[in-house]
Amino acid sequence: MNELIRFVRGYCRAEVVSADTAKFMTTCARGGMRIWKIHRDDEITVKFCCYVSDEEKIKNICAASGA
């Protein structure tokens, strides 16, 4: 059921490269953005899925954190 809801709402896959990916993910969660299928590729790279409606918020967090 969750997959159907995510499909209908629209979601995207994102990749963030940052020295502090944990801080980035915490900021997203505290901001109310739902993220799932989180996968850490290496020390500075994390991939995840998020709703398209949160994409702009995530871009703003990236810009503010230097990610």
Phi and psi in degrees as a GROMACS rama.xvg file:
@    title "Ramachandran Plot"
@    xaxis  label "Phi"
@    yaxis  label "Psi"
@TYPE xy
-59.249  -39.3288  ASN-2
-62.7219  -38.6138  GLU-3
-65.2606  -44.4054  LEU-4
-61.8329  -44.016  ILE-5
-63.665  -38.9981  ARG-6
-64.9892  -45.1338  PHE-7
-66.1389  -43.3204  VAL-8
-70.3923  -27.4482  ARG-9
89.7027  127.901  GLY-10
-139.403  163.083  TYR-11
-135.43  161.342  CYS-12
-101.751  137.698  ARG-13
-129.187  154.822  ALA-14
-130.778  129.519  GLU-15
-121.426  132.475  VAL-16
-115.626  117.108  VAL-17
-156.956  151.32  SER-18
-67.6317  -24.3109  ALA-19
-128.532  70.9112  ASP-20
-66.2983  -30.4605  THR-21
-63.4128  -41.6537  ALA-22
-64.5452  -40.5176  LYS-23
-60.3502  -48.2358  PHE-24
-64.4094  -38.9343  MET-25
-63.7348  -42.0947  THR-26
-62.6726  -40.6614  THR-27
-61.9157  -46.9  CYS-28
-63.6761  -42.758  ALA-29
-66.5979  -26.8038  ARG-30
-81.55  0.399284  GLY-31
87.2007  8.39137  GLY-32
-81.8193  132.896  MET-33
-89.5531  126.781  ARG-34
-129.347  144.064  ILE-35
-150.272  175.176  TRP-36
50.2126  50.635  LYS-37
-78.4558  129.068  ILE-38
-138.416  123.744  HIS-39
-92.1267  119.324  ARG-40
-79.0119  -41.543  ASP-41
-157.221  -166.333  ASP-42
-60.2617  -29.9743  GLU-43
-118.77  2.82254  ILE-44
-122.98  130.516  THR-45
-134.461  138.592  VAL-46
-117.022  146.183  LYS-47
-161.06  169.495  PHE-48
-108.192  148.958  CYS-49
-151.518  163.264  CYS-50
-71.6209  144.69  TYR-51
-58.8024  -33.968  VAL-52
-64.8104  -19.6825  SER-53
-95.928  -2.47463  ASP-54
-58.1948  -44.6174  GLU-55
-65.0564  -39.8376  GLU-56
-61.7405  -42.068  LYS-57
-66.7718  -38.9189  ILE-58
-61.1838  -39.6266  LYS-59
-64.9284  -40.4204  ASN-60
-64.2024  -40.9435  ILE-61
-59.4788  -47.5611  CYS-62
-62.4971  -41.9006  ALA-63
-69.8017  -32.0677  ALA-64
-95.9641  -4.73243  SER-65
78.7826  18.1529  GLY-66
